[in-house]
């Protein structure tokens, strides 16, 4: 399934449909028990407008870990080939996921991402582009910069700790490891404006990475503190 050339009407951006609510209910209960999952800072997400969530990428679990404690849905980007898989494709469509081609990130995908943010959606992106091989935050790809500049909405940095140990790149089974997620203070539109201009792209990327790293460091310290009890 390729990204649509015509933009369809969008659903209400703050409504979790039945599919979303059912998944959230069952998965959150399982993660709460098996992973001792906890999150904090979710109150920093503005309930009145859209925004871009930028998080470190430790595991396939990450999209669920970010979305579980929230009262509103998040739109993610996923490989267009996944939309052809029975059941999985249906779930992706029902949970507001947007298709994107790995061979060529089309302008249609970019346009749809920006449209959703401006419509009021929270859109989640993992700017490292792939899951970490070490657990640490890698270098960020520059693709999110165009979204930030055109959407003119806040960025919410997010740090995840423990998901790498629970289900990292080479893991086949979900281990019962403590997992923590921290939402940092938003990066406001005014702060983003200080990096206006293509010559400031790398400065913006480095600034955003530092905020994501700070969130992950906080999540790691929180995780270590609970493990010591």
C-alpha positions in Angstrom: 0.0 0.0 0.0 1.5 3.3 -1.1 0.9 6.6 0.7 -2.4 8.1 -0.6 -2.1 10.8 -3.3 -5.4 12.3 -2.2 -5.8 13.4 1.4 -8.8 11.8 3.1 -10.8 13.5 5.8 -9.1 13.1 9.2 -10.8 11.6 12.3 -11.0 13.6 15.5 -7.4 13.9 16.8 -8.2 13.2 20.4 -10.5 10.3 20.2 -9.3 6.7 20.9 -11.5 4.4 18.9 -12.6 1.0 20.2 -9.6 -0.9 18.7 -7.2 1.6 20.3 -8.9 1.3 23.7 -9.0 -2.5 23.7 -5.3 -2.8 22.8 -4.4 -0.1 25.3 -6.3 -1.9 28.1 -4.9 -5.4 27.6 -1.3 -4.4 26.7 -1.0 -1.9 29.5 -2.1 -4.5 32.1 0.5 -7.0 30.8 3.3 -4.4 30.6 2.5 -3.2 34.1 2.9 -6.7 35.5 5.6 -8.2 33.3 7.8 -5.2 32.8 6.9 -3.2 35.9 6.2 -0.5 33.3 5.9 3.1 34.6 5.8 6.5 32.9 6.0 10.1 34.0 5.8 13.5 32.5 2.7 12.7 30.4 1.0 15.8 31.8 3.5 17.9 29.8 1.7 17.0 26.6 -0.7 19.8 25.6 -4.2 18.4 25.4 -5.3 21.3 23.2 -3.1 21.0 20.1 -1.0 18.7 18.0 2.7 18.1 18.4 5.7 15.9 17.4 6.9 13.3 19.8 10.6 12.4 19.2 11.9 9.4 21.1 14.9 7.2 21.3 14.4 3.8 19.7 15.3 0.7 21.8 12.8 -1.9 20.8 9.8 -2.9 18.8 7.9 -2.1 22.0 8.6 1.6 21.9 5.4 2.8 20.0 3.2 0.9 22.6 5.3 2.1 25.5 4.8 5.7 24.5 1.1 5.4 23.7 -0.1 3.3 26.7 -0.3 6.0 29.4 -1.8 8.7 27.2 -5.5 9.6 27.0 -5.2 10.5 23.3 -4.0 8.5 20.3 -0.6 8.9 18.6 -0.1 8.6 14.8 3.1 6.7 13.8 4.8 6.0 10.5 5.2 2.3 9.5 6.5 0.5 6.4 3.9 0.4 3.7 4.4 -3.4 3.3 3.0 -4.0 6.8 -0.4 -2.7 5.6 -0.6 -5.7 3.3 -0.3 -8.2 6.1 -3.7 -9.7 7.2 -4.9 -8.6 10.7 -1.8 -6.4 11.2 -2.7 -4.1 8.3 -6.2 -3.7 9.7 -4.9 -2.9 13.2 -2.5 -0.3 11.8 -5.3 1.4 10.0 -7.5 1.4 13.1 -4.7 2.9 15.2 -4.0 5.9 13.0 -0.7 4.6 11.6 0.5 6.2 8.4 2.2 4.2 5.6 5.7 5.1 4.4 7.9 3.6 1.8 11.4 2.7 3.0 12.7 3.0 -0.6 11.6 6.6 -0.9 10.0 8.8 1.8 7.5 10.5 -0.4 6.3 14.1 -0.2 2.8 12.6 0.3 4.0 11.0 3.6 5.6 14.3 4.7 2.5 16.2 3.8 0.2 13.8 5.6 2.4 13.9 8.7 2.3 17.7 8.8 -1.4 17.8 8.1 -2.1 15.5 11.1 0.0 17.5 13.5 -1.7 20.8 12.4 -5.1 19.0 12.7 -4.3 18.3 16.3 -2.8 14.8 16.3 0.3 13.8 18.3 2.6 12.2 15.7 5.4 9.9 16.9 8.8 9.6 15.2 12.0 7.8 16.1 14.6 10.1 14.6 17.4 7.6 15.0 15.8 5.8 12.1 16.4 2.3 13.5 16.6 0.5 16.8 19.8 1.0 18.8 22.4 -1.7 18.9 23.8 -0.7 22.3 21.0 0.8 24.3 22.4 4.3 23.9 20.9 7.1 21.8 22.4 7.2 18.4 22.8 10.0 15.9 19.6 11.5 14.7 18.6 11.5 11.0 17.7 14.9 9.7 14.3 13.9 8.3 12.3 15.3 11.2 13.6 18.8 10.6 11.3 19.5 7.6 8.3 18.4 9.7 9.2 20.6 12.6 9.8 23.7 10.4 6.6 23.4 8.5 4.2 22.1 11.2 5.1 24.9 13.6 4.0 22.9 16.6 6.0 21.9 19.8 8.3 18.9 20.0 8.0 16.5 22.9 11.2 14.7 23.7 10.8 11.2 25.2 13.3 8.9 26.7 12.8 5.1 27.2 15.0 2.9 29.4 14.8 -0.8 29.8 13.1 -1.8 26.5 16.5 -2.6 25.0 17.1 -5.1 27.8 13.6 -6.5 27.6 13.4 -6.9 23.8 16.5 -5.6 22.0 17.5 -6.1 18.3 18.8 -9.7 18.9 16.1 -10.8 21.4 13.5 -13.4 20.6 11.6 -13.3 23.9 10.2 -10.6 26.1 12.2 -10.6 29.3 10.7 -9.4 32.6 12.9 -6.3 32.9 11.9 -3.0 34.5 11.0 -0.4 31.8 10.6 3.4 32.3 9.5 6.2 30.1 9.9 9.9 30.6 8.3 12.8 28.7 10.5 15.9 28.9 9.6 19.5 28.9 8.3 20.5 25.4 10.5 22.3 23.0 8.4 25.3 22.1 7.8 26.9 18.7 9.8 29.9 19.9 12.7 27.7 20.8 12.6 26.0 17.5 12.5 29.4 15.7 16.0 30.1 17.1 17.3 27.5 14.7 15.7 29.0 11.6 17.5 28.5 8.4 19.2 25.5 6.7 22.5 26.4 8.1 21.1 25.8 11.6 19.7 22.3 10.8 22.5 20.5 12.6 22.3 22.7 15.6 18.6 21.9 15.9 19.3 18.2 15.5 22.0 18.3 18.2 19.7 20.3 20.5 16.8 17.9 20.1 19.2 14.9 20.6 20.4 16.5 23.9 16.9 16.7 25.2 16.1 13.1 24.2 19.3 12.0 25.9 18.3 13.9 29.1 15.0 12.1 29.2 16.6 8.7 28.7 19.1 9.5 31.4 16.3 10.4 33.8 14.4 7.2 32.9 17.6 5.2 33.4 18.2 6.7 36.8 14.6 6.1 37.8 14.9 2.5 36.7 18.1 2.0 38.6 16.6 3.5 41.7 13.6 1.2 41.7 15.9 -1.8 41.1 17.9 -0.9 44.2 14.9 -1.1 46.5 
